[in-house]
Amino acid sequence: MSSDRLMPSKFEAPVRSYDVHVYFFHTDEENTKIAMELRDEIIRTFPDMIVYKLWTSPIGPHPVGMFEVDLKTPAEFALFVPWLNLRRRGLSALIHPNTGFPLLDHTQNALWLGEKFPLITSCLQQEDDHYGF
């Protein structure tokens, strides 16, 4: 059986996609530089993946600076997460599914690479009313 047949084209419901939030200490110049370099390397290595801007202050539930990478398929997840685990340069990453339940997705359903950061969960909804397949 070919590997193409082993890898589904979509995540199993209720997962629509995964978000990877790479955290860095935005008040530390060297840590911010490491994050910028890693983000640039991700863009070069994975040109088809969506990589968002570098946030240099806390935003939403994220207590420090971060940038986000979207993983739209199981194949992207399988390629990117192991790659990041070995190349994250001491930075931490929150990896969470998008199931329509933001609070659970960012907490109970989340994976971490590196140090786990306490999230600001008061801004997360229990359920996303606009989520659907």
C-alpha positions in Angstrom: 0.0 0.0 0.0 1.4 3.4 -0.9 1.9 6.0 1.7 -0.6 8.3 -0.1 -3.3 5.8 0.8 -2.2 5.6 4.4 -2.5 9.4 4.9 -6.0 10.7 4.9 -6.6 13.9 3.0 -8.6 15.5 5.8 -8.5 15.4 9.6 -11.1 13.2 11.2 -14.2 15.1 12.4 -14.6 17.2 14.5 -11.1 18.4 13.7 -11.0 20.9 10.9 -7.3 21.9 11.2 -4.5 22.5 13.7 -2.8 25.7 14.8 0.8 25.8 15.9 1.6 28.9 18.1 5.4 29.3 18.5 6.1 31.3 21.7 9.0 33.6 22.5 9.8 36.2 25.2 9.0 39.4 23.3 10.8 41.6 25.8 14.1 39.7 25.2 15.9 40.9 22.0 17.8 37.6 21.5 14.7 35.4 22.0 12.8 37.6 19.5 15.6 37.3 17.0 15.5 33.5 17.4 11.8 33.5 16.7 12.2 35.7 13.7 14.9 33.4 12.3 12.8 30.3 12.9 9.7 31.8 11.3 11.9 32.7 8.2 13.2 29.1 8.1 9.6 27.7 8.3 8.5 29.9 5.4 11.5 28.8 3.3 11.1 25.1 4.2 7.3 24.9 3.9 6.4 27.6 1.3 2.8 26.2 0.9 1.9 26.5 4.6 0.2 29.6 6.0 2.5 31.3 8.4 1.2 34.4 10.1 3.0 37.6 11.3 5.1 37.8 14.4 3.2 39.3 17.3 5.6 41.1 19.6 3.2 41.4 22.5 0.6 39.1 24.1 -2.5 38.6 22.1 -5.7 36.7 22.9 -4.9 33.7 25.1 -1.2 33.9 24.3 0.8 35.4 27.2 3.9 36.2 25.3 4.9 37.0 21.7 4.1 34.4 19.1 3.6 33.5 15.5 1.2 31.0 14.1 1.4 28.2 11.5 -1.8 26.6 10.2 -1.8 22.9 9.4 -4.7 22.1 7.1 -4.0 18.4 6.4 -2.8 15.3 8.2 0.2 15.3 5.8 1.2 18.8 6.9 0.9 17.8 10.5 3.0 14.7 10.0 5.7 16.7 8.2 5.8 19.9 10.3 5.4 18.8 13.9 8.4 16.4 14.0 10.4 19.0 12.0 9.6 21.8 14.5 10.3 19.5 17.5 13.9 19.2 16.4 14.4 22.8 15.2 12.5 25.0 17.6 15.7 26.4 19.1 14.5 26.2 22.7 11.2 28.0 21.9 7.9 26.5 23.0 5.0 25.6 20.8 1.3 25.2 21.5 -0.3 22.8 19.1 -4.1 22.6 19.2 -6.9 21.3 17.0 -9.8 23.5 15.8 -12.9 21.6 16.7 -15.3 24.5 17.3 -14.6 24.5 21.1 -11.8 27.0 21.5 -11.4 26.7 25.3 -11.1 22.9 25.2 -8.9 23.1 22.0 -6.4 25.4 23.7 -6.3 23.5 27.0 -7.4 19.9 27.3 -6.9 19.0 23.6 -3.6 20.8 23.2 -0.1 19.4 22.8 3.1 21.2 23.8 6.6 21.2 22.5 8.9 22.6 25.2 7.8 24.5 28.2 4.1 24.8 28.8 2.9 28.4 29.2 -0.2 29.4 31.3 -2.8 30.7 28.8 -5.2 33.6 29.3 -8.3 31.5 29.0 -10.8 34.1 30.0 -10.9 35.3 26.3 -11.7 31.8 24.9 -15.3 30.9 24.1 -16.7 27.5 25.2 -18.1 27.0 21.7 -17.6 28.8 18.4 -21.1 29.5 17.0 -19.7 30.0 13.5 -17.9 26.7 13.3 -19.2 24.0 11.0 -18.1 21.5 8.4 
